[in-house]
């Protein structure tokens, strides 16, 4: 039987097939994308677009592998990380970065290893959510019953960081999840924190 994680992964890869798109790039451009991801994680900064191979930025932008400023002169982020302010703050040793959504926040540790502390909030109650991870493993979470939600029916548009990602959220508990979804399990997916972390790891690790 298909698990909740398998079903969510299938939906997300259908909507946003990042690994498939990266694999289809010329090798030099794929490496440029990986370099952007590494730089965000290691320094919190993004390489100057001028340092990319000629033609790479336009393709990465068209494939939604990067988010670019309105004037096209700056790269703002590459899923799962961004320089744009979001509710999802990641504290790493000596630096702070932001994730595009709740699933993204749970993915960074799995991608690169090491300790990551997530500070976010419940979409419904706005109560603080704090998660400590070691690689892909959840070390601790507050509140204890925090969940991850994805709403699929109102999550279209490019870039995904400004559409689909806005509908991938933390939820304080079962009561918040029920209020958020309205009982609609067709267009809403609710996962435990551990399931959310596995979901994110399976989606993003192929990009590294």
C-alpha positions in Angstrom: 0.0 0.0 0.0 1.2 3.5 -0.9 2.4 5.3 2.2 1.6 9.0 2.9 5.2 9.9 2.1 5.2 8.0 -1.2 2.0 9.7 -2.2 3.2 13.2 -1.2 6.5 12.5 -3.1 4.7 11.5 -6.2 2.5 14.6 -6.1 5.5 16.9 -5.5 7.6 15.3 -8.3 4.7 15.7 -10.6 4.3 19.4 -9.7 8.0 20.3 -9.3 10.4 17.7 -10.7 13.6 19.4 -9.6 15.8 16.3 -9.7 14.6 15.4 -13.2 15.2 18.9 -14.4 18.7 19.1 -12.9 19.6 15.7 -14.4 18.5 17.0 -17.9 21.0 20.0 -17.7 24.3 20.1 -19.4 26.9 18.8 -16.8 28.5 22.2 -16.4 25.1 23.8 -15.7 24.1 21.0 -13.3 27.3 21.6 -11.4 26.6 25.3 -11.3 23.3 24.6 -9.6 24.9 22.3 -7.1 27.4 25.0 -6.4 24.6 27.5 -5.7 23.1 25.1 -3.2 26.4 24.4 -1.5 27.2 28.1 -1.2 23.9 28.9 0.4 24.4 26.1 3.0 28.1 26.8 3.7 28.0 30.6 3.7 24.4 31.8 3.5 25.5 33.7 0.3 24.8 33.0 -3.4 27.3 33.3 -6.2 27.2 36.3 -8.5 25.2 35.3 -11.6 28.1 36.6 -13.7 30.2 33.7 -12.4 27.8 31.1 -13.9 28.5 29.5 -17.3 26.9 31.4 -20.2 23.3 30.6 -20.6 23.0 28.7 -17.3 21.0 31.3 -15.4 18.2 31.6 -18.0 17.8 27.8 -18.0 18.0 27.4 -14.2 15.3 30.2 -13.9 13.1 28.6 -16.6 13.3 25.3 -14.8 12.5 26.9 -11.4 15.8 25.6 -10.1 16.6 29.1 -8.9 14.6 32.2 -7.9 15.8 35.4 -9.4 15.1 39.1 -8.5 12.5 40.9 -10.6 15.2 42.8 -12.6 17.0 39.5 -13.2 20.3 40.6 -11.8 20.4 38.6 -8.6 19.8 35.0 -7.6 17.6 35.1 -4.5 17.6 31.4 -3.7 17.5 27.8 -4.8 15.2 25.3 -3.2 15.3 24.5 -0.3 17.2 27.6 0.8 16.7 31.3 0.1 18.0 34.7 1.0 14.5 36.1 1.1 13.0 36.4 4.6 10.5 33.6 5.4 9.0 32.2 8.6 11.5 29.4 8.5 14.9 30.3 10.0 17.7 27.8 10.1 20.5 28.3 12.7 23.7 26.5 11.7 27.1 26.8 13.4 28.2 30.4 12.7 25.5 31.4 10.3 21.8 31.7 9.7 19.8 31.0 6.5 16.2 30.7 5.6 14.2 27.9 4.1 11.4 28.4 1.6 8.9 26.3 3.4 8.4 23.8 6.3 9.4 20.8 4.2 12.5 22.6 2.9 13.5 23.5 6.5 13.5 19.8 7.4 15.5 18.9 4.3 18.7 20.9 4.7 20.3 18.7 7.4 19.6 15.6 5.3 21.3 17.2 2.3 24.5 18.2 3.9 24.7 16.7 7.4 25.5 18.5 10.6 23.3 20.2 13.2 20.4 22.4 12.2 18.1 24.3 14.5 14.8 25.3 12.9 12.8 28.3 14.2 9.4 28.7 12.6 5.7 29.0 13.6 2.4 27.2 13.3 0.4 28.4 10.3 -2.9 28.4 12.3 -2.0 29.5 15.8 1.3 31.3 15.1 2.8 29.5 18.1 6.5 29.1 17.9 7.8 25.9 16.4 11.4 24.8 17.2 13.0 21.7 15.8 16.6 20.5 16.3 18.1 18.1 13.8 21.3 16.2 13.4 21.5 15.3 9.7 18.2 13.8 8.7 17.3 12.8 12.3 14.9 14.8 14.5 16.7 15.4 17.8 14.0 17.4 19.6 10.9 19.4 18.8 8.7 21.9 20.5 5.7 21.5 20.7 6.0 17.7 20.9 3.1 17.0 18.6 4.1 19.4 15.8 3.0 18.3 12.3 3.8 19.2 8.7 1.0 20.1 6.2 0.9 20.5 2.4 -2.0 22.1 0.6 -2.0 21.1 -3.0 -5.1 22.7 -4.5 -4.1 26.4 -4.2 -0.4 25.9 -4.9 0.4 26.6 -8.5 2.5 29.2 -10.2 6.2 30.0 -10.8 8.4 30.3 -8.9 7.2 27.6 -6.6 8.9 29.5 -3.8 6.1 32.1 -4.0 3.3 29.6 -4.6 3.6 26.0 -3.7 6.1 26.7 -0.9 3.6 29.0 0.8 1.3 26.0 1.3 3.9 23.8 3.0 3.6 24.6 6.7 4.2 23.6 10.3 1.1 22.9 12.4 1.2 22.9 16.2 -0.9 19.8 16.8 -3.8 17.7 15.6 -6.3 20.4 16.4 -4.4 23.0 14.4 -4.1 20.5 11.5 -7.9 19.8 11.6 -8.7 23.5 11.5 -6.1 24.1 8.7 -7.4 21.3 6.5 -11.1 21.6 7.2 -11.1 17.8 7.1 -10.2 17.8 3.4 -7.7 15.0 3.0 -7.9 15.1 -0.8 -6.2 18.4 -1.3 -4.3 18.4 2.0 -1.6 16.1 3.3 -0.7 16.0 7.0 2.5 14.3 8.0 4.3 13.7 11.3 7.5 15.6 11.8 9.5 12.5 11.1 7.5 11.8 7.9 8.0 15.4 6.8 11.8 15.0 7.3 11.9 11.8 5.3 9.7 13.3 2.6 12.0 16.3 2.3 15.2 14.2 2.3 13.9 11.9 -0.4 13.0 14.9 -2.6 16.1 17.1 -2.1 19.0 14.7 -1.6 19.2 13.8 -5.3 20.1 17.4 -6.0 23.3 17.3 -4.0 
